[in-house]
Amino acid sequence: MFDALTDRLGKVFDGLTGRGALSEKDVNEALREIRVALLEADVALSVVKKFIDDVRPKAIGESVIKSIKPGQLVVKIVHDTLVETLGGDEEPEALRIDSPPAVIMMAGLQGSGKTTTTGKLAKRLKEQERKKVLVASLDTRRPAAMEQLTILAGQAGVDALPIVQGQLAPDIARRAMQAAKFGGYDVLMLDTAGRTTLDDQMMNEAAEIAAIANPNETLLVADALTGQDAVETAKRFHERLPLTGLVLTRMDGDGRGGAALSMRSVTGLPIRFIGMGEKIDGLDVFDARRIAGRILGQGDIVSLVEKAKAELDQNEAERVARKMAKGLFDLEDYAGQLRQMQRMGGLGGLMELMPGVKNAKQQMAAAGIDDKVMKRKEAIIMSMTPKERKKPEVLQASRKRRIAQLNALKNLGGGPGGPKLPGLGGGLPGLGGGDKKK
């Protein structure tokens, strides 16, 4: 997320912070580079212009020029302006779902991830807000749209409105309202139909559903990868349908970040959530300060802690810590740690949240260390017997050959003389060189 923009801005700031003093010329050159970086990230021209106009007077002011560390002060000014551009320094606005059954209407173009996001948000409301949630698909045109939402509801652990073939979207909305009221649901989520492009028929139907349901929240789901097209879609939707917030999907695939940086300024609407990946729990609250930190390579420790609390078993972590302290950490424990890392977003996802790891990420990429290596390590460990995982010291040559052959069948190794055991050195007992004969 934001990789290209982070790298460009990082180079600009490295040049600034590496100097003991800054002239007005130095700052102006840096601002030109920042302007180009933002435009290349597909940020709207009007947003870039305002951003630079906001930063310039502060960055070339007397307080910066005479500062002991002027480069770092310029970085802070850019950071604070980024926060303001993304939505301000206040806590993320909570969804207005206090009056049951609260209605959340999901809108967006076909292919934006609207149905998947409905399932993700339903899961979040159930688990983190302790709400009883009912989801209903009003998409009568896309094949299997209703069945898809029913499957996602099952994964999220919430209820889905039973499908009645042949009903029109407004009639489904009325039936969903009755079911939510009589079923004692806290939240009703309406997944409306989309099109590949905006058209009057879709907007008229959405307006009719909004009139029937009187939603507490109307969220537009937009694909971050479409850049300025997503911004234009949000503008046109908001002109016809009173939106209360935005959800940006596929943020993990957006290395530029133009949509996220442009949305708030262009539409005036808050970004409520960002979607990451296809997993049912891949939805995060959008926090301007934390996102600004990611863009500037400062990490996001709060998100890292939240992921750890959600995914890690505290008792298991304490058990493993005690074993490590006694020097009893074995390959069974190591495999468990690898699985936990994958649940938290993998090596790349975790590195992105940690501050000051830009160089480390580049070195890891150059060395070919990524999530595939982690999964390969786990596969190799799980090819061992329980005894071998508990007592790695028994892994002598013949046992290693057997494990390598098992993994060769899974296309996990190869090379002259048979497949190797890649990436399992790491100081773990029984896996270093100098095999002895059994």
Buried (B, 14 or more C-beta within 10 A) or exposed (E): BBBBBBBBBBEBBEBBBEEEEBEEEBBEBBBEBBBEBBBEBBBBEEBBEBBBEBBBEBBBBEEBBEBEBBBBBBBBBBBBBBBBBBBEEEEBEEBEBEEBBBBBBBBBBBEBBBBBBBBBBBBBBBBEEEBBBBBBBBBBEBEEBBEBBBBBBEBBEBBBBEEEEEBEBBBBBEBBBEBBEEEEBBBBBBBBBBBEEBEEEBBEBBEBBBEBBEBBBBBBBBBBBBBBBBBBBBBEBBEBBEBBBBBBBBBBEBBBBBBBBBBBBBBEBBBBBBBBBEEBBBBBBBBBBBBBBBBBBBBBEEBBEBBBEEBEEEEEBEEBEEBEEEEEBBBBBBBBBBBBBBBBBBBBBBBBBBBEBBEEBEEBEEEEBEBEBBBBBBBBBBBBEEEBBBBBEBBBEEBBBBBBEBBBEEEBBEEEEEBBBBBBEEEBBBBEEEBEEE
